[in-house]
Amino acid sequence: MKNDKTIPRIAVGALALIMSGAASAEPVEVQWWHAMNGVNGERVEELAKKFNESNDQYKVVAVNKGNYDEVINSTIAAYRAKRPPHIVQIYERGFMTMLLSDAIVPVQDLMDKTGHKVDWSDFIKPVAGFYSYKGKLAAMPFNSSSPILFYNKDQFQKAGFDKPAETWGEFEKQLYVIKKSGAAECGTALATDYHWSLIENYSAINDQPYATQANGYNGLDTEFVYNKTLVVPQVARLKKWLDDGVLQIAGQGFSPEQLFTSGKCATYFASTAAHSGIERNSKIAWSATFMPWEEGRQPKNSTIGGAALWVIKGHKPEEEKAIAAFFDYLAKPETQLWWHKATGYVPLTNKAYEMAKSEGYYKESPTREIAIQQLNRGTPTDNSLGFHFGNFTQSMFAQREEVEALFAGKKDAQQAMDDAVKRGNEVLRQYERLNKGKY
Amino acid sequence: MVATTHEPGLKHAHFQTAGLPALLLLPQLLILLFFFFIPSIRALMQAFLLTDPFGASVHFVWLDNFTALFASDSYRNSIWVTIWFTLAQNVVTITVALVLAFATDRVVRFQSAYKGVILLPYAIAPVIAGVMWAFLFNPAVGPIAFFIKSLGIQWDPNRNGSDAMLLVVLAASWKHICYDYIFLVAGLLAVPRSLMEAAAVDGAGPIRRFFQIALPLLGPTLFFLTTMNFVYGFFETFAIIDAVTRGGPAGATNILVYKVYQDGFINLDLGSSAAQSVLLMTFALLLTLLQFKYVERKVNYSI
């Protein structure tokens, strides 16, 4: 008779225990949408896993949503459907779009609110400067890169050179010798993001104004002016190289990186993040160096590319705590050092950079330091801070079309850049009209 | 009661109440509602707005999106590109499909293998087909590009707009020939043998028989196929363009449907993209109406 009552009681008690246990052990989950594929995609998964193993309160679920364009589109769709993820990785070009979207929580506010003390002053300046608005970080810097010059050591030696020359003029002569002597079939492979390395960063390094209002940092009424700068002879030079077979376009169905790693082209201007792919795939003896600059100029810092992590607003307080804990983990020098080594992206804090230096990492991999040194070079001017343009993807796209018209011989360099600036300014004016008074 | 007092035929409903037919129509109507009418109406509304992608600021701008489009060189270029592309694709597809279909009868051995080979491209996903074409014709690595260049012909679809256009026309046609082929083979089978035989007895050779008997009798089929080819060229070639040229170089292959995608999903200019899709829909509608009004009259449906 006794048993009749005790068994259900025990069962209920056990059930309650299991349920309460489940409730307390179940970590708070946050969704992180990212755009990293290939080797770097594996690293992102690893990073989330490392964070999840480091604590039992919070869990980050990393979901690959395709490339950068697809991530921002998915984010917009999810936000409009009122089911947004917590963290999204958005390319640097989308900075203004995200900043004035009313859809985000500035990361510095989030960290303050959740009581995390982050030493923001330790963040590498060109990176923090890019993602800051009114002195506060709006997004968590994540994968930051800068373009560098990769080259084939054997082919340079065969043509009688130690390494690429420092200035564009001398470098151009080298490429022609390499091509003519047959050391390589082509001098350089045109990267798909050449607008970033060979036009935007070219302007920053050579201290050329790209647009008024400090390249958009000081106001939405910024106007492109690169049709009156060294950019015009720069794109004319690229056209000449193309005509002479010194420059090779990889085109659709093929990657320019393969033109370099297969030994067809002697050099490749690419993001420092190309390290992981080049290390894995190339059978050539390669090295890397700084981007060239124009003769007689004091080279300035280059600017960043890559992406940052944005926090979408409207999530529960405990989820915001989870996001903050993840960012806290991300900012740790150990995490940064691991990420830097694993991917080729630059470390985000000076502490991580110092750690890499003191453990002799750059003695074994000297090319990994180039981007950081280049980013930190000299004092940034208004022309080298970075680029803050609304709908920057759209004006960049117009510029690329005009460069293609130049390459096809339909326009000369001046005409192409005039038209690119005109189209770009229309994009800027539309953005200004839409966001008046918000910046 | 059941439709007995009137002349029999499909024109008259055989239902006594409206309930059952409505029920039977419902699934189709729901699909149309959710996948056509609601998106179309939303696109139409969006076309009059200037908005940021997240929808934080929305301005009603009347026809600004449309006037901006017609003032823009790249949009006008896109219209021309679309016209050339669909016309060329239509001519190539129908001509090749006609020749192949007419030859089917003449292939005595391995006829099923012959048909199989022709139908194969239809089974290949457009993106895969596009990547393959892009690769084969890539001047840096493609074997066909090497062959073309070895003949002394300049070839670079990554730089030269007309090369790129040729490439996407070929790729799009190659993918669609089999579709036209099936209809044309069926159409040719419907041509009475007696007519052909009589003509042969009268001394008409195969070419004359083709132009004077088969072709006129294929009229309705050809009319249907041109309409379908235009629809294909307008909308379904997106994946091929994306894989082969991405609308480049310098917009040389940027057909309207691809531009809608590019401006909407890459450039995040939703108002302009919506206005473009409204215009594209209007163009397609007008074209189909024109075809029915003027071309269909000349088509002889009876034998």
Contacts between the chains, C-beta under 8 A, distances in Angstrom:
chain1	res1	chain2	res2	distance
A	69	B	265	6.6
A	69	B	266	5.4
A	72	B	53	7.7
A	72	B	268	7.3
A	73	B	265	5.5
A	73	B	268	7.9
A	76	B	53	4.8
A	76	B	54	6.0
A	76	B	268	7.5
A	79	B	54	5.8
A	80	B	54	7.3
A	80	B	55	5.9
A	97	B	52	7.1
A	97	B	53	6.4
A	97	B	54	7.9
A	97	B	268	6.8
A	100	B	52	7.2
A	100	B	56	7.2
A	101	B	52	6.6
A	101	B	53	7.4
A	101	B	54	4.0
A	101	B	56	5.6
A	102	B	54	6.7
A	102	B	56	3.8
A	103	B	54	4.6
A	103	B	56	7.0
A	242	B	159	7.1
A	248	B	140	5.9
A	249	B	140	7.5
A	249	B	156	7.9
A	249	B	158	4.5
A	249	B	159	6.7
A	250	B	138	7.8
A	250	B	140	6.0
A	250	B	158	7.9
A	251	B	134	7.0
A	251	B	138	5.2
A	251	B	139	7.1
A	251	B	140	6.7
A	251	B	157	7.1
A	251	B	158	3.7
A	252	B	131	7.8
A	252	B	134	4.1
A	252	B	138	7.3
A	252	B	158	7.4
A	252	B	243	6.8
A	252	B	244	5.8
A	252	B	245	6.1
A	252	B	246	6.5
A	253	B	131	5.2
A	253	B	132	7.8
A	253	B	133	7.9
A	253	B	134	3.3
A	253	B	135	3.9
A	253	B	138	5.5
A	253	B	142	8.0
A	253	B	243	7.4
A	253	B	244	7.7
A	254	B	134	7.7
A	254	B	135	6.5
A	254	B	138	5.3
A	254	B	140	6.3
A	254	B	141	5.6
A	259	B	140	6.4
A	264	B	140	7.4
A	391	B	267	6.9
A	391	B	268	6.8
A	391	B	269	7.1
A	393	B	266	6.4
A	393	B	267	5.7
A	393	B	268	6.9
A	394	B	263	7.9
A	394	B	267	3.9
A	394	B	268	7.3
A	394	B	269	6.1
A	397	B	262	7.5
A	397	B	266	6.8
A	397	B	267	5.9
A	398	B	74	7.8
A	401	B	74	7.0
A	401	B	248	7.4
A	401	B	250	5.3
A	401	B	251	5.5
A	402	B	250	7.5
A	404	B	159	7.7
A	404	B	248	5.7
A	404	B	249	4.2
A	404	B	250	3.8
A	404	B	251	7.9
A	405	B	249	7.9
A	405	B	250	4.0
A	407	B	159	5.1
A	407	B	249	6.7
A	407	B	250	7.7
A	408	B	159	5.4
A	408	B	160	5.9
A	408	B	161	5.7
A	408	B	249	5.7
A	408	B	250	5.5
A	408	B	252	7.6
A	410	B	161	7.7
A	410	B	250	6.5
A	423	B	74	7.9
A	430	B	50	7.1
A	430	B	269	7.8
A	433	B	50	7.1
A	433	B	59	7.5
A	434	B	50	6.0
A	434	B	51	7.4
A	434	B	52	5.6
A	434	B	57	5.3
A	434	B	59	6.8
A	435	B	52	7.1
A	435	B	57	6.4
A	438	B	57	7.7
